[in-house]
Amino acid sequence: MTATVNFVVYTGVAPGSGATQTGIRLKSADDDDTSTILYPVRIPDVGTNYSYVVSSKINVSVAPDTSITNMQLYGDGAGFGTGITVNIGDQYPVTYVQATGTPGVTGTIMTTVYTGVITSVTDLFSYTSGSPLTLPMLKNSGTGDYTNFICIQAYVGTTATKGAKSAENITLQYDEV
């Protein structure tokens, strides 16, 4: 049977099992609502504003016949234009920490939210189909979480342009047998 692989986003103080998402919205609020842009990340007069950290896991709800291996993630290489970077944590937390910030303005930077756990970040869109990010996997068969937390955050600088941005594609690929 073909596996069912889910991208699960965790929010709030007690995230429970998280919400299965087909997309995410990088914004200045700690919720999983992707339908509106009630909480944009404001362009700062000086410095950088941030989206709230999106903490997610890859979860399998229908097991593969044998296994899933070689789990990789990459963007389309385009990004959101000048002044906006989407970073992914280079470390993968075991324990969830709720995202913080000032709703409607800015989030707290990822390395502060996950102090001592996420110590560095990389531009998500630097990972492409020709050079994807290989995700460390917790297991390769059965159901449940296949990764620890994968954390993503937008950084918005003074040179960003106003207005809603077009959606960007992030691809999760893996080998299944």
C-alpha positions in Angstrom: 0.0 0.0 0.0 1.2 3.5 -0.7 2.2 5.5 2.4 0.3 8.6 3.4 2.9 11.2 4.4 1.8 14.4 6.1 3.3 17.8 6.9 2.1 18.5 10.4 2.3 22.0 12.0 2.3 22.6 15.7 1.1 25.8 17.4 0.0 27.0 20.8 1.0 26.3 24.4 0.0 22.6 24.3 0.3 21.6 20.6 -1.2 18.1 21.0 -0.9 16.2 17.7 -0.6 19.2 15.4 -2.6 20.0 12.3 -2.0 18.3 9.0 -1.3 21.0 6.4 -1.1 21.2 2.7 0.6 24.6 3.0 1.8 27.0 5.5 1.6 30.8 5.9 4.6 32.7 7.3 3.0 35.4 9.4 3.2 37.2 12.8 0.9 34.9 14.8 1.1 31.5 16.4 -1.7 29.6 14.6 -2.1 27.2 11.7 -4.6 29.3 9.7 -3.6 29.5 6.1 -6.8 31.0 4.8 -6.2 34.6 5.5 -3.4 37.1 6.0 -4.6 38.7 9.2 -1.1 38.8 10.7 1.4 40.0 8.1 5.0 40.5 9.0 5.5 44.2 8.8 8.4 45.8 6.9 10.5 47.5 9.5 11.8 51.0 9.3 15.2 49.7 10.6 16.5 46.2 11.2 14.6 43.0 10.6 11.1 41.7 11.5 10.4 37.9 11.6 7.4 35.6 11.1 6.6 33.4 14.0 8.6 30.2 13.9 6.7 27.4 12.1 7.5 24.1 13.9 6.5 21.1 12.0 7.1 17.3 11.6 6.8 14.8 8.8 4.3 12.2 10.0 3.2 9.0 8.3 -0.5 8.0 8.9 -0.6 5.0 6.5 2.6 2.9 6.6 4.6 2.1 3.5 4.7 -1.6 2.5 8.4 -1.8 3.5 10.1 1.5 4.2 10.6 5.2 3.4 14.2 6.4 3.0 16.2 9.3 1.6 13.8 12.0 2.8 14.7 15.4 1.2 13.3 18.9 1.2 13.9 21.7 -1.3 12.5 25.0 -2.6 12.1 26.2 -6.1 15.1 28.5 -5.8 13.1 31.7 -6.4 12.2 32.9 -2.9 10.1 36.0 -2.2 12.3 38.7 -3.6 14.6 41.4 -2.2 14.5 41.9 1.5 12.8 38.6 2.4 14.6 35.4 3.3 13.0 32.2 4.5 15.4 30.3 6.8 15.3 26.7 8.0 16.9 25.6 11.3 20.1 23.6 10.8 19.2 21.6 13.9 16.0 19.6 14.6 14.6 20.0 18.1 13.2 16.9 19.9 10.9 19.1 22.1 8.4 21.6 20.9 8.7 25.3 22.0 5.8 27.7 21.4 6.6 30.5 18.9 6.6 34.0 20.5 6.6 37.6 19.4 4.3 40.6 18.9 1.2 39.5 17.0 0.7 41.6 13.8 4.3 42.9 13.9 7.1 40.4 14.4 8.0 37.0 15.8 11.0 36.2 18.0 14.0 34.9 16.0 14.2 31.1 15.8 17.6 30.8 17.5 16.1 32.6 20.6 12.8 30.6 20.6 14.9 27.3 20.5 17.8 28.7 22.6 20.7 26.3 22.7 19.0 23.9 20.3 18.8 25.7 17.0 22.2 27.5 16.8 22.3 28.2 13.0 20.0 28.6 10.0 20.2 28.3 6.2 18.2 30.0 3.5 15.6 27.4 2.6 15.6 28.4 -1.1 19.3 27.6 -1.3 18.2 24.0 -1.3 17.1 23.0 -4.8 16.2 19.8 -6.7 19.8 19.6 -7.7 21.1 20.1 -4.1 18.3 19.2 -1.6 18.4 19.2 2.2 18.5 15.6 3.4 16.4 15.3 6.5 17.5 13.2 9.5 14.9 10.5 10.0 13.7 9.0 13.3 12.6 5.8 11.6 11.8 4.4 8.1 8.8 2.1 8.6 5.4 2.0 10.3 3.3 5.0 11.2 4.0 8.1 13.3 6.6 10.8 13.3 9.5 10.3 10.9 11.3 13.5 11.8 11.9 15.7 14.8 10.8 19.3 14.5 11.7 21.1 11.3 11.6 24.9 11.9 11.0 27.6 9.3 10.9 31.4 9.6 10.7 34.4 7.3 13.1 37.3 7.9 11.8 40.6 6.5 14.2 43.5 6.0 13.7 47.2 5.2 14.2 46.6 1.4 11.2 44.3 1.1 8.3 45.4 -1.0 4.8 45.8 0.3 1.9 43.5 -0.5 1.0 39.8 -0.4 3.6 37.5 -2.0 2.9 34.7 -4.4 3.0 31.2 -3.0 6.3 29.4 -3.2 6.7 25.7 -3.6 8.6 23.5 -1.1 9.0 19.9 -2.2 9.3 16.9 0.1 10.6 13.9 -1.7 11.5 10.4 -0.5 12.0 6.8 -1.7 9.3 4.3 -0.8 9.4 0.5 -1.2 
